[in-house]
Amino acid sequence: MPDGAVRPFEAIRVEEKGRIVVPPEYRKLHKLSKGSEALLIQLGETLMVVPSDLTFGHLCERIQEALTGRGISVGQALKNLARVRRRRFQSLYGKG
């Protein structure tokens, strides 16, 4: 991965009072600064953090278009989400 590149996902910890810290490379990439708002979106068993400058409707459309373009229904995606996420994690970090 090139220097300064951002991984497709990152492990973070929930701190005291439920706070999470967005790593600096993601804050820079998504132009997040103190006071920036983000949406928490529950998708199956996945929790996504999305900069709030993307409207929820637009985000949903983009996800659905991406799935449809690959011949996958939303129901199929949700059904297979845990398996796909596990395989992706293992490909990046090993079976550990």
C-alpha positions in Angstrom: 0.0 0.0 0.0 1.5 3.4 -1.0 2.7 5.8 1.8 -0.2 7.8 3.1 -2.8 5.5 1.6 -5.9 4.7 3.6 -6.9 1.1 4.3 -10.5 0.2 3.2 -11.3 -0.3 6.9 -9.6 0.3 10.2 -10.0 -1.1 13.7 -10.6 1.5 16.4 -11.5 1.4 20.1 -14.4 2.9 21.9 -13.1 5.1 24.6 -14.5 6.4 27.8 -18.1 7.7 27.4 -18.5 5.8 24.1 -16.2 8.1 22.1 -14.4 6.9 19.0 -11.4 8.5 17.5 -11.2 8.8 13.7 -7.5 8.2 12.7 -5.9 11.4 11.2 -5.5 10.0 7.7 -9.3 9.4 7.5 -10.0 12.9 8.9 -7.8 14.4 6.3 -9.3 12.4 3.4 -12.9 13.2 4.4 -12.2 16.8 5.5 -13.3 16.1 9.1 -12.3 18.5 11.8 -13.4 19.3 15.4 -17.2 19.6 15.4 -17.7 17.8 12.1 -20.8 15.7 12.0 -21.0 12.0 10.9 -23.9 9.6 10.4 -23.9 6.2 12.1 -25.7 3.8 9.8 -26.7 0.3 10.9 -26.5 -2.1 8.0 -27.2 -5.7 9.1 -24.6 -6.3 11.8 -22.4 -3.6 10.5 -22.1 0.0 11.8 -20.9 2.5 9.3 -19.6 5.9 10.1 -20.3 8.3 7.2 -19.4 12.0 6.9 -22.8 13.8 7.1 -22.1 15.9 4.0 -23.2 12.8 2.1 -26.9 12.7 2.3 -28.4 9.4 3.6 -30.6 9.0 0.5 -27.6 9.5 -1.8 -25.6 7.0 0.1 -28.3 4.4 0.0 -28.7 4.9 -3.8 -24.9 4.5 -4.3 -24.9 1.3 -2.3 -27.9 -0.1 -4.1 -26.5 0.8 -7.5 -23.2 -0.9 -6.6 -25.0 -4.0 -5.5 -27.4 -4.1 -8.5 -24.4 -3.6 -10.9 -23.0 -6.8 -9.5 -26.3 -8.7 -9.6 -26.7 -8.7 -5.8 -30.0 -7.8 -4.1 -29.9 -5.9 -0.8 -31.3 -9.0 0.9 -28.5 -11.2 -0.5 -25.9 -8.6 0.6 -27.2 -8.5 4.2 -27.4 -12.3 4.3 -23.8 -12.7 3.2 -22.4 -9.6 5.0 -20.8 -11.4 7.9 -19.1 -14.0 5.7 -17.8 -11.4 3.3 -16.5 -9.1 6.0 -14.7 -12.1 7.7 -13.0 -13.1 4.5 -12.0 -9.5 3.7 -10.5 -9.1 7.2 -8.6 -12.4 6.9 -7.2 -11.3 3.5 -5.9 -8.1 5.0 -4.8 -9.2 8.4 -4.4 -13.1 8.2 -6.5 -15.7 10.1 -4.9 -14.7 13.4 
